[in-house]
């Protein structure tokens, strides 16, 4: 089973027999379902949330029950469904208030135009609306409706009014709609909804910050068919991008060829490149061009990409034919992206510069290399890992070394959890380097 993603569970600590224990607490999600045809997708959404570390309870409108039965959702969640004010299970209990107090987050998916309008004006005629009115938890709304209804000025006004109150909206997808129209209005992908939910419940300690991340391998062409590359999957950088986004940052991800591309929240700006030269241009254009123009600067730059150190000096424009004669491939060095940004950065605080180092030796050799690169490349933080533990794995073990001498080892864990520890270290050091805008 896939481990819960960072942010879908809360953690706390307690002492037992002189040892500190880590306890996982599931995020408590009240899933609100309104009368949109997309309500049939809510059963699968509930299952998705549960398998990603959430505890789910459902509250639904009468209209929603026409599309998906309460019993289906009770079976999936293992909890009774609330769809009326009048079947309180415990004497003296007020169901919708209890749900409102229980929730870590209220997720309404799908949300019809009618429900959004009533939310906007504070109606409480159904248990779902009453929960929304009573809860102090974050509210995430995923609309689903006809494109004309979604684009209607009244719906736009209602959404804007709710956003001004702090309600999080998940933009619907475009495509064929149940009514036969084509356009915006399809319920967003469950992975997109989940990424918004994670952001809504996360500490927003990177809110207002702009983060630039590189990840993945590069491919250095020998000819139009062959290339030199490495085993990097880009998973670590993608998890860092998701974690920074979860914690409120505006994220740009520059990535090399990723093969089977994982899901990346659509609010993360992705820039695809192939070669080391293209990655150098994409990274320095963004990281260095902002110097002297504070409004354009990135606050944090993280270089996780496994960029080729060498590239063919003269790649062939045509496929090189097979021959029995031995061939020599002349290589030339590529430009060091991290070092280039570090030189331009100089002694300025912005951007906070994070580099990665991968080695094949032992732990002491790795740490020595990390300490050397931290100084040589003018980074604020360096993360070291061993190739056999990082490449081709969903897990990793890292060493984090900061400019002020702090060194920390993060034991083997899913890369989503490793990314949280790295971002924690960045946030810990960031206030001493960059003043919040």
BELMO-V451976 format. One record per helix or strand of 3 or more residues. SS is the DSSP state (a for helix, b for strand). FROM is the first residue (numbers start at 0). LEN is the number of residues. If there is no record, write none. Layout:
{{SS/FROM/LEN} {SS/FROM/LEN}}
//
This chain:
{{b/8/8} {b/18/15} {a/36/15} {b/53/7} {a/63/3} {a/69/8} {a/94/8} {b/104/7} {a/112/8} {a/126/8} {b/137/6} {a/146/5} {a/152/12} {b/167/3} {b/172/4} {b/181/5} {a/189/12} {b/209/6} {a/234/12} {b/249/6} {b/268/4} {a/275/12} {a/293/3} {b/299/4} {b/309/3} {b/330/3} {a/336/9} {b/351/8} {a/362/14} {b/380/6} {a/386/4} {b/394/8} {b/406/8} {a/414/16}}
//
